[in-house]
Amino acid sequence: MPQDKTGDPRQSAGNKLSVLRKHPIFADLEPEALDQLCRYAKHTTVKRGATIAAKGDPGNNLFAVVTGTVKISSSSPDGRNAILNLIGPGEIFGEIAVLDGAPRSADATANTNCELYIIDRRDFLPFVKSQPALAMKFIELLCARLRWTSQQVEQVILQNLPGRLASALLGLTEERKLDSGSGTLAITQQEISEMVGMTRESINKQLRAWAGRNWVRLEHGAIVVLDTDALRELAESGLAGE
């Protein structure tokens, strides 16, 4: 995995403890357990575009995102790409292969410059077995991933193209806990097209139509959602909103 630093000695134990204590997955651990986790977690930074893990790789590590965004994706032999998820600060990835021991099910790429903590599977499995509350959090996480996958399949099969785009924008807004008009989705139109299975040209046409209605605002490399109610109504109805 390309990286700038791994296990950076300048990353003090106190700072590592502070970061992990704020991480939603690990925040409720008892102090002794959190100290133990700190000994396992290795700090690394990864530059935008670098491959963190490739589909088919052994699932040797669990990753916790501190800063930045990681793209989870898959590609076809003819070069088509599908973005399965975008993982941001406070989230983890790589848990499926770590827990079941099978190869990685998708590629993980740094979508921005990222700061991560990496925990080796050989350390993590005994640790999670000794922490029932943490095990429950991972069960909840896997359930959330399954619900997300079910929603994605439902949208592809049942929704028309505008409905799928509206659902994708709403999902990203809710994941990042952004209020309508108050935050920016740092995502390109090409990336959105790979998330919803539409051409970039179709994405651009639909977004420009919505911008004309003040539902969204288009910025360089980003989209600002201005009217979540309008998009939600469109997503629920599945009617074309051109």
Stockholm file with secondary structure:
# STOCKHOLM 1.0

chainA/1-242         MPQDKTGDPRQSAGNKLSVLRKHPIFADLEPEALDQLCRYAKHTTVKRGATIAAKGDPGNNLFAVVTGTVKISSSSPDGRNAILNLIGPGEIFGEIAVLDGAPRSADATANTNCELYIIDRRDFLPFVKSQPALAMKFIELLCARLRWTSQQVEQVILQNLPGRLASALLGLTEERKLDSGSGTLAITQQEISEMVGMTRESINKQLRAWAGRNWVRLEHGAIVVLDTDALRELAESGLAGE
#=GR chainA/1-242 SS CCCSEESCTTSCHHHHHHHHHHSTTTTTSCHHHHHHHHHHCEEEEECTTCEEECTTSCCCEEEEEEESCEEEEEECTTSCEEEEEEECTTCEECHHHHHHCCCCSSEEEESSCEEEEEEEHHHHHHHHHTCHHHHHHHHHHHHHHHHHHHHHHHHHHHSCHHHHHHHHHHHHHHHTTCCTTTCEECCCHHHHHHHHTCCHHHHHHHHHHHHHTTSEEEETTEEEECCHHHHHHHHHHCCCCC
#=GC SS_cons         CCCSEESCTTSCHHHHHHHHHHSTTTTTSCHHHHHHHHHHCEEEEECTTCEEECTTSCCCEEEEEEESCEEEEEECTTSCEEEEEEECTTCEECHHHHHHCCCCSSEEEESSCEEEEEEEHHHHHHHHHTCHHHHHHHHHHHHHHHHHHHHHHHHHHHSCHHHHHHHHHHHHHHHTTCCTTTCEECCCHHHHHHHHTCCHHHHHHHHHHHHHTTSEEEETTEEEECCHHHHHHHHHHCCCCC
//
